[in-house]
Amino acid sequence: MTADNDLDAGLPIRLLHDRVLVRTEGSEGERRSTAGIVIPATAAVGKRLAWATAVGVGPNVRAIVSGDRVLFDPDDRSEVELHGRGYVLLRERDVHAVAAERIENDSTGLYL
């Protein structure tokens, strides 16, 4: 999934420090299982992390670039609306994982 060049489209924002601006994938409502069964939004599940696409990163972000898919906790987020589109603003340390082919197997990660 690509970032659709959201920041190139003229979003009026410059991210500072270790901030990551992401666009979430899908909604928090109903979802489907891999077998096609509809799971209602009211179904009780354990703590569930969410995937999003990074559309902008601050100058001190070291492990994420625009276009990466990131995994984060939707309970720890700040939402912002820019040009009528919803985004989530995170700190780099609040991102649990990055799904990117560019990550090397021998990299040590950000926090040891």
All heavy atoms as an XYZ file, in Angstrom:
851
protein
N       0.844     -1.179      0.000
C       0.000      0.000      0.000
C       0.885      1.237      0.000
O       1.843      1.337      0.726
C      -0.901     -0.046      1.233
C      -1.912      1.043      1.282
S      -3.097      0.672      2.580
C      -4.490      1.402      1.863
N       0.541      2.210     -0.809
C       1.359      3.402     -0.913
C       0.759      4.526     -0.099
O      -0.391      4.484      0.315
C       1.482      3.850     -2.379
O       0.184      4.200     -2.838
C       2.095      2.767     -3.235
N       1.520      5.564      0.078
C       1.061      6.699      0.865
C       0.257      7.692      0.034
O      -0.191      8.690      0.544
C       2.267      7.413      1.490
N       0.057      7.434     -1.253
C      -0.696      8.310     -2.148
C      -0.124      9.723     -2.190
O      -0.806     10.651     -2.573
C      -2.173      8.380     -1.752
C      -2.885      7.071     -1.965
O      -2.457      6.261     -2.791
O      -3.896      6.877     -1.291
N       1.116      9.887     -1.770
C       1.767     11.198     -1.780
C       0.929     12.256     -1.077
O       0.743     13.353     -1.572
C       2.100     11.622     -3.211
C       3.124     10.708     -3.828
O       3.988     10.194     -3.134
N       3.021     10.481     -5.116
N       0.382     11.932      0.097
C      -0.463     12.856      0.848
C       0.250     14.157      1.157
O      -0.321     15.223      1.007
C      -0.923     12.213      2.164
C      -2.009     11.188      1.950
O      -2.706     11.292      0.924
O      -2.160     10.299      2.788
N       1.500     14.092      1.589
C       2.196     15.321      1.942
C       2.563     16.118      0.698
O       2.639     17.332      0.739
C       3.430     15.013      2.790
C       3.107     14.491      4.180
C       4.378     14.221      4.947
C       2.230     15.446      4.945
N       2.795     15.439     -0.423
C       3.072     16.153     -1.661
C       1.827     16.867     -2.161
O       1.919     17.798     -2.947
C       3.570     15.177     -2.732
C       4.924     14.586     -2.364
O       5.640     15.208     -1.561
O       5.255     13.505     -2.869
N       0.645     16.441     -1.717
C      -0.607     17.062     -2.144
C      -0.844     18.388     -1.425
O      -1.849     19.024     -1.641
C      -1.769     16.111     -1.893
N       0.054     18.792     -0.541
C      -0.037     20.105      0.073
C      -0.675     20.135      1.446
O      -1.367     21.083      1.764
N      -0.462     19.123      2.270
C      -0.983     19.179      3.627
C      -0.263     20.292      4.375
O       0.958     20.404      4.315
C      -0.780     17.848      4.349
C      -1.649     16.697      3.880
C      -1.341     15.452      4.691
C      -3.111     17.037      3.991
N      -0.996     21.116      5.094
C      -0.388     22.278      5.761
C       0.217     21.920      7.106
O      -0.216     22.406      8.140
C      -1.590     23.210      5.930
C      -2.730     22.269      6.141
C      -2.438     21.090      5.241
N       1.221     21.065      7.091
C       1.790     20.625      8.363
C       3.263     20.271      8.160
O       3.655     19.766      7.115
C       0.993     19.410      8.913
C       1.392     19.098     10.340
C       1.131     18.208      8.021
C       0.472     18.120     11.024
N       4.067     20.589      9.161
C       5.473     20.189      9.199
C       5.663     19.481     10.524
O       5.511     20.079     11.587
C       6.392     21.402      9.108
C       7.866     21.039      9.086
C       8.744     22.240      8.800
N       8.440     23.364      9.673
C       9.238     23.754     10.678
N      10.357     23.140     10.921
N       8.892     24.784     11.421
N       5.975     18.204     10.472
C       6.103     17.414     11.694
C       7.400     17.735     12.412
O       8.435     17.936     11.784
C       6.037     15.931     11.358
C       4.715     15.500     10.737
C       4.818     14.099     10.201
C       3.600     15.612     11.745
N       7.343     17.772     13.733
C       8.495     18.097     14.552
C       8.984     16.869     15.308
O       8.235     15.926     15.540
C       8.127     19.194     15.559
C       7.602     20.494     14.952
C       7.183     21.446     16.065
C       8.634     21.132     14.056
N      10.230     16.891     15.683
C      10.859     15.915     16.568
C      10.638     14.481     16.105
O      10.989     14.139     14.989
C      10.414     16.129     18.010
C      10.558     17.545     18.460
N      11.780     18.164     18.554
C       9.634     18.474     18.790
C      11.616     19.418     18.942
N      10.314     19.641     19.093
N      10.049     13.638     16.961
C       9.911     12.210     16.650
C       8.477     11.848     16.277
O       8.033     10.733     16.503
C      10.368     11.367     17.842
C       9.472     11.540     19.056
O       8.743     12.564     19.118
O       9.481     10.666     19.926
N       7.751     12.782     15.676
C       6.341     12.541     15.354
C       6.192     11.831     14.018
O       6.962     12.047     13.081
C       5.542     13.839     15.323
C       5.540     14.621     16.618
C       5.062     13.761     17.782
N       4.755     14.540     18.956
C       5.606     14.810     19.919
N       6.833     14.367     19.864
N       5.241     15.514     20.971
N       5.163     10.980     13.950
C       4.824     10.238     12.740
C       3.351     10.475     12.463
O       2.509     10.261     13.338
C       5.088      8.718     12.918
C       4.730      7.956     11.662
C       6.534      8.464     13.312
N       3.014     10.913     11.260
C       1.635     11.122     10.845
C       1.226      9.928     10.007
O       1.907      9.580      9.037
C       1.501     12.409     10.028
C       0.079     12.808      9.636
C      -0.708     13.242     10.886
C       0.106     13.940      8.624
N       0.128      9.255     10.408
C      -0.307      8.042      9.714
C      -1.762      8.139      9.295
O      -2.551      8.871      9.882
C      -0.106      6.777     10.588
C       1.353      6.576     10.946
C      -0.955      6.815     11.842
N      -2.096      7.394      8.257
C      -3.472      7.246      7.802
C      -3.872      5.809      8.098
O      -3.201      4.873      7.651
C      -3.573      7.544      6.300
C      -5.001      7.524      5.795
C      -5.091      7.788      4.305
N      -4.386      6.745      3.576
C      -3.349      6.957      2.784
N      -2.854      8.152      2.622
N      -2.782      5.957      2.148
N      -4.929      5.634      8.862
C      -5.350      4.288      9.249
C      -5.943      3.543      8.072
O      -6.438      4.141      7.119
C      -6.370      4.325     10.405
O      -7.474      5.123     10.010
C      -5.743      4.891     11.668
N      -5.896      2.232      8.174
C      -6.424      1.356      7.133
C      -7.752      0.796      7.594
O      -7.816      0.106      8.595
C      -5.445      0.214      6.866
C      -4.092      0.697      6.415
C      -3.087     -0.420      6.299
O      -3.449     -1.589      6.515
O      -1.931     -0.121      5.995
N      -8.803      1.110      6.885
C     -10.119      0.595      7.240
C     -10.730      1.391      8.371
O     -10.254      2.446      8.764
N     -11.832      0.868      8.892
C     -12.540      1.556      9.961
C     -12.523      0.702     11.214
O     -12.132     -0.452     11.196
C     -13.984      1.835      9.550
O     -14.671      0.607      9.400
N     -12.991      1.288     12.312
C     -13.043      0.553     13.568
C     -14.380     -0.145     13.747
O     -14.674     -0.670     14.802
C     -12.786      1.513     14.727
C     -11.404      2.103     14.695
C     -11.164      3.055     15.825
O     -12.018      3.145     16.727
O     -10.125      3.711     15.827
N     -15.203     -0.128     12.717
C     -16.519     -0.754     12.790
C     -16.431     -2.249     12.522
O     -15.523     -2.933     12.976
N     -17.376     -2.745     11.755
C     -17.390     -4.166     11.438
C     -16.151     -4.547     10.648
O     -15.601     -3.759      9.907
C     -18.636     -4.490     10.603
C     -19.920     -4.361     11.365
C     -21.122     -4.752     10.507
O     -20.986     -4.879      9.279
O     -22.192     -4.932     11.079
N     -15.734     -5.789     10.811
C     -14.614     -6.310     10.036
C     -14.930     -7.738      9.638
O     -15.863     -8.348     10.147
C     -13.315     -6.217     10.830
C     -13.314     -6.978     12.114
C     -12.038     -6.684     12.909
N     -11.902     -7.604     14.006
C     -12.547     -7.501     15.161
N     -13.355     -6.501     15.360
N     -12.385     -8.389     16.105
N     -14.183     -8.262      8.706
C     -14.403     -9.630      8.222
C     -13.232    -10.517      8.603
O     -12.077    -10.098      8.537
C     -14.566     -9.642      6.705
C     -15.851     -9.027      6.243
C     -16.078     -9.337      4.768
N     -17.328     -8.768      4.332
C     -18.489     -9.404      4.373
N     -18.552    -10.625      4.832
N     -19.591     -8.814      3.947
N     -13.554    -11.751      8.939
C     -12.507    -12.737      9.194
C     -11.954    -13.190      7.850
O     -12.506    -12.868      6.791
C     -13.075    -13.934      9.967
O     -13.932    -14.686      9.132
N     -10.867    -13.958      7.874
C     -10.298    -14.442      6.616
C     -11.251    -15.388      5.898
O     -11.154    -15.558      4.688
C      -8.956    -15.163      6.866
O      -9.151    -16.184      7.844
C      -7.903    -14.177      7.338
N     -12.191    -15.988      6.623
C     -13.180    -16.873      6.014
C     -14.388    -16.102      5.492
O     -15.297    -16.683      4.913
C     -13.639    -17.925      7.031
N     -14.440    -14.781      5.707
C     -15.532    -13.970      5.194
C     -16.661    -13.735      6.175
O     -17.669    -13.137      5.832
N     -16.503    -14.169      7.414
C     -17.539    -13.977      8.425
C     -17.475    -12.542      8.936
O     -16.406    -12.040      9.269
C     -17.352    -14.961      9.592
C     -17.487    -16.394      9.070
C     -18.356    -14.689     10.704
C     -17.087    -17.442     10.091
N     -18.634    -11.871      8.994
C     -18.692    -10.496      9.479
C     -18.641    -10.498     11.002
O     -19.427    -11.165     11.667
C     -19.974     -9.787      8.996
C     -20.068     -8.399      9.597
C     -19.999     -9.721      7.484
N     -17.694     -9.737     11.560
C     -17.547     -9.607     13.005
C     -18.025     -8.215     13.372
O     -17.445     -7.220     12.936
C     -16.082     -9.807     13.432
C     -15.585    -11.177     12.957
C     -15.937     -9.661     14.945
C     -14.096    -11.368     13.085
N     -19.099     -8.089     14.167
C     -19.633     -6.759     14.500
C     -18.667     -5.961     15.360
O     -17.826     -6.509     16.069
C     -20.926     -7.065     15.255
C     -20.800     -8.468     15.715
C     -19.861     -9.166     14.772
N     -18.810     -4.637     15.293
C     -17.938     -3.733     16.050
C     -18.102     -3.921     17.551
O     -17.206     -3.610     18.322
C     -18.219     -2.287     15.674
N     -19.247     -4.447     17.988
C     -19.506     -4.624     19.417
C     -18.933     -5.920     19.962
O     -19.016     -6.164     21.165
C     -21.020     -4.586     19.685
O     -21.650     -5.613     18.909
C     -21.593     -3.231     19.338
N     -18.359     -6.763     19.111
C     -17.796     -8.037     19.566
C     -16.609     -7.765     20.481
O     -15.759     -6.932     20.190
C     -17.350     -8.885     18.386
N     -16.578     -8.456     21.624
C     -15.505     -8.268     22.593
C     -14.254     -9.003     22.117
O     -14.286    -10.190     21.844
C     -15.927     -8.801     23.952
N     -13.168     -8.268     21.977
C     -11.881     -8.852     21.626
C     -10.852     -8.304     22.596
O     -11.073     -7.284     23.245
C     -11.457     -8.511     20.172
C     -12.382     -9.174     19.180
C     -11.413     -7.030     19.949
N      -9.729     -8.964     22.669
C      -8.654     -8.472     23.518
C      -8.073     -7.200     22.938
O      -8.563     -6.658     21.952
N      -7.032     -6.722     23.555
C      -6.390     -5.510     23.064
C      -5.894     -5.756     21.644
O      -5.123     -6.673     21.399
C      -5.233     -5.138     23.980
C      -4.667     -3.797     23.696
C      -3.721     -3.385     24.801
C      -3.278     -1.966     24.554
N      -2.539     -1.446     25.690
N      -6.350     -4.945     20.717
C      -6.053     -5.153     19.309
C      -5.259     -3.969     18.768
O      -5.666     -2.830     18.887
C      -7.352     -5.314     18.539
C      -7.189     -5.665     17.108
C      -8.563     -5.916     16.493
N      -8.428     -6.530     15.214
C      -8.407     -7.820     14.990
N      -8.536     -8.663     15.990
N      -8.277     -8.303     13.785
N      -4.114     -4.264     18.155
C      -3.308     -3.236     17.524
C      -3.850     -2.967     16.123
O      -4.559     -3.785     15.560
C      -1.845     -3.673     17.462
C      -1.185     -3.926     18.818
C       0.231     -4.429     18.627
C      -1.200     -2.677     19.676
N      -3.518     -1.818     15.543
C      -4.028     -1.432     14.234
C      -2.879     -1.115     13.284
O      -1.823     -0.648     13.704
C      -4.936     -0.204     14.379
N      -3.118     -1.363     11.997
C      -2.161     -1.026     10.957
C      -2.497      0.325     10.365
O      -3.660      0.694     10.254
C      -2.176     -2.068      9.843
C      -1.523     -3.349     10.219
C      -2.145     -4.511     10.570
C      -0.122     -3.611     10.291
N      -1.209     -5.471     10.859
C       0.033     -4.952     10.696
C       1.012     -2.834     10.059
C       1.287     -5.531     10.860
C       2.255     -3.420     10.230
C       2.391     -4.751     10.623
N      -1.482      1.065      9.972
C      -1.660      2.354      9.314
C      -0.479      2.574      8.371
O       0.535      1.888      8.455
C      -1.734      3.473     10.341
N      -0.626      3.548      7.500
C       0.437      3.903      6.564
C       1.018      5.254      6.949
O       0.273      6.221      7.117
C      -0.120      3.975      5.125
O      -0.694      2.719      4.795
C       0.983      4.306      4.138
N       2.329      5.306      7.109
C       2.994      6.563      7.447
C       2.960      7.487      6.232
O       3.364      7.089      5.138
C       4.435      6.303      7.872
N       2.454      8.705      6.430
C       2.393      9.674      5.334
C       3.331     10.847      5.570
O       3.513     11.672      4.686
C       0.950     10.179      5.091
C       0.059      9.042      4.626
C       0.374     10.845      6.314
N       3.926     10.913      6.759
C       4.894     11.955      7.061
C       5.634     11.628      8.334
O       5.082     10.984      9.224
N       6.904     12.022      8.406
C       7.713     11.764      9.592
C       8.490     13.024      9.963
O       8.847     13.827      9.097
C       8.694     10.585      9.390
C       7.954      9.289      9.166
C       9.636     10.842      8.241
N       8.747     13.189     11.252
C       9.524     14.315     11.744
C      11.012     14.120     11.494
O      11.458     13.018     11.142
N      11.822     15.155     11.722
C      13.256     15.084     11.415
C      14.046     14.140     12.318
O      15.128     13.703     11.936
C      13.727     16.529     11.599
C      12.732     17.148     12.520
C      11.423     16.468     12.218
N      13.537     13.799     13.503
C      14.274     12.913     14.413
C      13.799     11.473     14.368
O      14.220     10.657     15.183
C      14.183     13.444     15.842
C      14.860     14.784     15.985
O      15.738     15.139     15.208
N      14.437     15.556     16.965
N      12.928     11.127     13.445
C      12.464      9.743     13.296
C      13.546      8.967     12.560
O      14.005      9.376     11.498
C      11.124      9.699     12.527
C      10.720      8.271     12.243
C      10.046     10.408     13.326
N      13.960      7.818     13.144
C      15.090      7.075     12.582
C      14.703      5.779     11.891
O      15.432      5.326     11.023
C      16.100      6.769     13.684
C      16.641      8.033     14.331
C      17.767      7.763     15.265
N      17.342      6.928     16.383
C      18.144      6.504     17.339
N      19.415      6.820     17.304
N      17.693      5.769     18.322
N      13.579      5.151     12.263
C      13.284      3.820     11.747
C      12.074      3.762     10.831
O      11.706      2.687     10.383
C      13.076      2.867     12.929
N      11.441      4.887     10.538
C      10.226      4.901      9.732
C      10.385      5.943      8.631
O      10.906      7.024      8.873
C       8.991      5.251     10.598
C       8.841      4.254     11.738
C       7.723      5.284      9.756
C       7.857      4.697     12.803
N       9.932      5.600      7.430
C       9.899      6.563      6.326
C       8.475      6.601      5.788
O       7.686      5.674      6.006
C      10.890      6.207      5.194
C      12.328      6.250      5.689
C      10.570      4.862      4.587
N       8.137      7.661      5.080
C       6.811      7.771      4.480
C       6.575      6.572      3.556
O       7.455      6.180      2.804
C       6.690      9.062      3.680
O       6.701     10.167      4.544
N       5.389      6.003      3.665
C       5.040      4.832      2.874
C       5.118      3.527      3.640
O       4.562      2.522      3.206
N       5.809      3.513      4.789
C       5.885      2.296      5.606
C       4.530      1.990      6.230
O       3.789      2.901      6.608
C       6.898      2.462      6.746
C       8.331      2.283      6.303
O       8.556      1.833      5.168
O       9.227      2.598      7.103
N       4.223      0.710      6.361
C       3.059      0.287      7.139
C       3.531      0.078      8.564
O       4.529     -0.597      8.803
C       2.471     -1.010      6.586
C       1.810     -0.802      5.233
C       1.124     -2.046      4.729
N      -0.013     -2.347      5.592
C      -0.276     -3.564      6.076
N       0.502     -4.574      5.796
N      -1.325     -3.764      6.836
N       2.823      0.694      9.527
C       3.226      0.621     10.927
C       2.093      0.047     11.768
O       0.923      0.180     11.439
C       3.646      2.011     11.469
C       4.856      2.533     10.717
C       2.512      3.008     11.394
N       2.479     -0.599     12.864
C       1.545     -1.208     13.800
C       1.562     -0.397     15.084
O       2.632     -0.152     15.650
C       1.969     -2.654     14.068
C       1.024     -3.541     14.862
C      -0.280     -3.750     14.092
C       1.683     -4.878     15.133
N       0.377      0.042     15.546
C       0.314      0.879     16.748
C      -0.926      0.535     17.557
O      -1.831     -0.138     17.085
C       0.317      2.366     16.369
C      -0.964      2.837     15.724
C      -1.928      3.502     16.470
C      -1.222      2.600     14.392
C      -3.122      3.930     15.899
C      -2.401      3.029     13.805
C      -3.347      3.689     14.558
N      -0.949      1.006     18.797
C      -2.081      0.803     19.691
C      -3.088      1.925     19.466
O      -2.782      3.094     19.725
C      -1.608      0.812     21.144
C      -2.700      0.502     22.146
O      -3.883      0.403     21.748
O      -2.367      0.359     23.338
N      -4.297      1.623     18.980
C      -5.261      2.689     18.698
C      -5.753      3.421     19.947
O      -6.341      4.497     19.829
C      -6.404      1.975     17.983
C      -6.214      0.541     18.234
C      -4.779      0.318     18.596
N      -5.518      2.893     21.134
C      -5.907      3.585     22.357
C      -4.965      4.740     22.692
O      -5.338      5.670     23.396
C      -5.963      2.616     23.533
C      -7.075      1.591     23.383
O      -8.060      1.889     22.664
O      -6.959      0.503     23.964
N      -3.723      4.675     22.208
C      -2.716      5.705     22.481
C      -2.487      6.548     21.235
O      -1.444      6.475     20.604
C      -1.377      5.055     22.882
C      -1.494      4.246     24.141
O      -2.355      4.578     24.962
O      -0.726      3.278     24.294
N      -3.469      7.361     20.884
C      -3.321      8.131     19.660
C      -3.954      9.511     19.789
O      -4.835      9.728     20.605
C      -3.925      7.406     18.479
C      -5.442      7.284     18.566
C      -5.980      6.569     17.369
N      -7.418      6.442     17.429
C      -8.126      5.833     16.530
N      -7.524      5.279     15.509
N      -9.423      5.757     16.638
N      -3.491     10.407     18.944
C      -4.069     11.740     18.820
C      -4.539     11.889     17.382
O      -3.760     11.711     16.452
C      -3.019     12.806     19.123
O      -2.548     12.663     20.440
N      -5.802     12.198     17.203
C      -6.363     12.322     15.866
C      -6.335     13.767     15.410
O      -6.470     14.692     16.210
C      -7.794     11.793     15.841
C      -7.878     10.315     16.144
C      -9.297      9.776     16.087
O     -10.187     10.487     15.580
O      -9.500      8.654     16.547
N      -6.151     13.958     14.108
C      -6.141     15.291     13.521
C      -6.805     15.197     12.148
O      -6.728     14.165     11.481
C      -4.693     15.843     13.411
C      -3.838     15.004     12.487
C      -4.689     17.280     12.975
N      -7.486     16.271     11.768
C      -8.113     16.317     10.452
C      -7.432     17.398      9.626
O      -7.297     18.545     10.060
C      -9.606     16.623     10.585
C     -10.340     16.544      9.270
C     -11.840     16.711      9.443
O     -12.408     16.066     10.335
O     -12.406     17.512      8.682
N      -6.982     17.024      8.436
C      -6.326     17.951      7.522
C      -6.988     17.840      6.161
O      -7.064     16.749      5.596
C      -4.837     17.619      7.402
C      -4.038     17.668      8.702
C      -2.664     17.058      8.495
C      -3.911     19.102      9.174
N      -7.475     18.952      5.648
C      -8.180     18.985      4.359
C      -9.319     17.972      4.308
O      -9.523     17.295      3.304
C      -7.219     18.733      3.194
C      -6.262     19.853      2.959
N      -6.658     21.129      2.636
C      -4.901     19.890      3.013
C      -5.599     21.894      2.483
N      -4.520     21.173      2.727
N     -10.043     17.825      5.416
C     -11.196     16.941      5.454
C     -10.878     15.462      5.566
O     -11.770     14.627      5.477
N      -9.632     15.107      5.770
C      -9.242     13.699      5.879
C      -8.648     13.448      7.256
O      -7.856     14.257      7.751
C      -8.217     13.389      4.795
C      -7.815     11.959      4.724
C      -6.893     11.744      3.555
N      -7.350     10.559      2.860
C      -6.873     10.147      1.730
N      -5.967     10.833      1.112
N      -7.310      9.036      1.189
N      -9.024     12.340      7.878
C      -8.555     12.027      9.218
C      -7.203     11.340      9.230
O      -6.934     10.454      8.415
N      -6.350     11.761     10.154
C      -5.026     11.169     10.345
C      -4.806     10.936     11.841
O      -5.518     11.481     12.669
C      -3.921     12.103      9.827
C      -3.980     12.352      8.347
C      -4.691     13.433      7.839
C      -3.322     11.516      7.456
C      -4.747     13.669      6.478
C      -3.375     11.745      6.097
C      -4.092     12.827      5.608
O      -4.140     13.048      4.271
N      -3.779     10.162     12.164
C      -3.389      9.907     13.545
C      -1.949     10.372     13.702
O      -1.096     10.092     12.856
C      -3.517      8.404     13.897
C      -3.013      8.129     15.298
C      -4.957      7.948     13.753
N      -1.680     11.097     14.787
C      -0.344     11.589     15.083
C       0.234     10.762     16.226
O      -0.368     10.650     17.286
C      -0.409     13.068     15.466
C       0.912     13.787     15.646
C       1.707     13.777     14.340
C       0.670     15.202     16.116
N       1.398     10.150     15.996
C       2.043      9.274     16.975
C       3.465      9.738     17.232
O       4.055     10.450     16.428
C       2.124      7.841     16.429
C       0.837      7.154     16.013
C       1.163      5.896     15.217
C       0.018      6.818     17.233
N       4.024      9.283     18.338
C       5.460      9.395     18.564
C       6.090      8.126     17.998
O       5.464      7.079     17.978
C       5.783      9.477     20.055
C       5.353     10.766     20.700
C       5.722     10.703     22.185
N       5.302     11.907     22.851
C       6.095     12.940     23.083
N       7.351     12.896     22.706
N       5.630     13.998     23.697
N       7.327      8.213     17.581
C       7.979      7.031     17.022
C       8.013      5.884     18.027
O       7.821      4.731     17.664
C       9.402      7.368     16.566
C      10.085      6.193     15.887
C      11.482      6.515     15.403
O      12.092      7.470     15.919
O      11.967      5.803     14.515
N       8.181      6.200     19.297
C       8.251      5.140     20.312
C       6.915      4.425     20.516
O       6.865      3.358     21.106
C       8.761      5.691     21.625
C       7.794      6.644     22.285
C       8.340      7.139     23.606
N       7.397      8.038     24.225
C       7.735      9.099     24.900
N       8.997      9.390     25.070
N       6.814      9.856     25.440
N       5.799      5.019     20.048
C       4.488      4.386     20.168
C       4.200      3.404     19.033
O       3.180      2.729     19.048
C       3.387      5.451     20.207
C       3.472      6.306     21.464
O       3.986      5.808     22.488
O       3.029      7.468     21.413
N       5.085      3.332     18.056
C       4.939      2.384     16.957
C       5.565      1.065     17.387
O       6.726      1.023     17.795
C       5.609      2.924     15.672
C       5.589      1.882     14.575
C       4.915      4.201     15.221
N       4.782     -0.016     17.299
C       5.243     -1.329     17.763
C       6.043     -2.084     16.710
O       6.919     -2.880     17.048
C       4.052     -2.184     18.203
C       3.374     -1.653     19.412
N       3.795     -1.934     20.686
C       2.296     -0.835     19.551
C       3.005     -1.320     21.565
N       2.095     -0.642     20.892
N       5.733     -1.873     15.422
C       6.416     -2.620     14.363
C       6.292     -1.859     13.050
O       5.373     -1.075     12.861
C       5.816     -4.014     14.218
N       7.235     -2.136     12.156
C       7.211     -1.573     10.814
C       7.242     -2.739      9.835
O       8.112     -3.603      9.925
C       8.438     -0.660     10.561
C       8.448     -0.156      9.130
C       8.436      0.499     11.540
N       6.285     -2.774      8.923
C       6.250     -3.807      7.890
C       6.828     -3.202      6.625
O       6.118     -2.590      5.840
C       4.823     -4.282      7.661
N       8.136     -3.323      6.455
C       8.787     -2.737      5.289
C       9.869     -3.683      4.791
O      10.625     -4.229      5.593
C       9.390     -1.379      5.645
N       9.951     -3.845      3.495
C      10.959     -4.725      2.916
C      12.363     -4.171      3.076
O      13.327     -4.906      3.010
C      10.651     -4.957      1.444
C       9.364     -5.717      1.227
C       9.059     -5.901     -0.246
O       9.920     -5.555     -1.076
O       7.976     -6.379     -0.551
N      12.491     -2.859      3.303
C      13.813     -2.261      3.400
C      14.505     -2.542      4.727
O      15.681     -2.274      4.879
C      13.718     -0.754      3.184
C      12.945     -0.063      4.249
C      12.921      1.441      4.072
N      12.172      2.034      5.155
C      12.613      2.150      6.392
N      13.804      1.732      6.715
N      11.857      2.692      7.328
N      13.783     -3.060      5.750
C      14.390     -3.359      7.047
C      15.321     -4.561      6.899
O      14.926     -5.601      6.410
C      13.311     -3.655      8.110
C      12.344     -2.484      8.237
C      13.919     -4.009      9.446
C      13.007     -1.203      8.727
N      16.560     -4.406      7.325
C      17.524     -5.484      7.216
C      17.400     -6.430      8.402
O      17.065     -6.020      9.504
C      18.945     -4.914      7.148
C      19.203     -4.171      5.848
C      19.866     -2.835      6.103
O      20.430     -2.644      7.182
O      19.798     -1.991      5.206
N      17.704     -7.695      8.188
C      17.572     -8.713      9.237
C      18.529     -8.484     10.398
O      18.251     -8.871     11.521
C      17.804    -10.107      8.659
C      16.677    -10.518      7.731
O      15.561    -10.039      7.864
N      16.980    -11.402      6.802
N      19.678     -7.866     10.167
C      20.656     -7.700     11.234
C      20.577     -6.334     11.915
O      21.442     -5.988     12.705
C      22.069     -7.941     10.705
C      22.433     -6.980      9.583
O      21.530     -6.338      9.027
O      23.629     -6.895      9.259
N      19.542     -5.537     11.623
C      19.441     -4.225     12.268
C      19.042     -4.394     13.733
O      18.319     -5.311     14.090
C      18.432     -3.334     11.549
O      17.144     -3.875     11.644
N      19.549     -3.506     14.593
C      19.343     -3.669     16.030
C      18.051     -3.032     16.512
O      17.606     -3.305     17.600
C      20.506     -3.025     16.803
O      20.568     -1.648     16.466
C      21.787     -3.717     16.494
N      17.450     -2.149     15.760
C      16.238     -1.477     16.221
C      16.562     -0.176     16.915
O      17.721      0.170     17.134
N      15.522      0.535     17.286
C      15.696      1.858     17.857
C      16.004      1.809     19.352
O      16.895      2.463     19.843
C      14.436      2.686     17.619
C      14.436      4.119     18.126
C      15.586      4.900     17.500
C      13.125      4.777     17.807
N      15.239      1.019     20.097
C      15.410      0.961     21.536
C      15.886     -0.419     21.947
O      15.250     -1.413     21.662
C      14.090      1.282     22.235
C      13.544      2.611     21.811
C      12.470      2.713     20.935
C      14.115      3.794     22.265
C      11.983      3.935     20.531
C      13.643      5.021     21.873
C      12.575      5.089     21.012
O      12.103      6.303     20.617
N      17.002     -0.487     22.606
C      17.569     -1.776     23.028
C      17.237     -2.065     24.461
O      17.085     -1.250     25.276
C      19.084     -1.768     22.838
C      19.533     -1.548     21.402
C      21.051     -1.504     21.365
C      19.040     -2.658     20.521
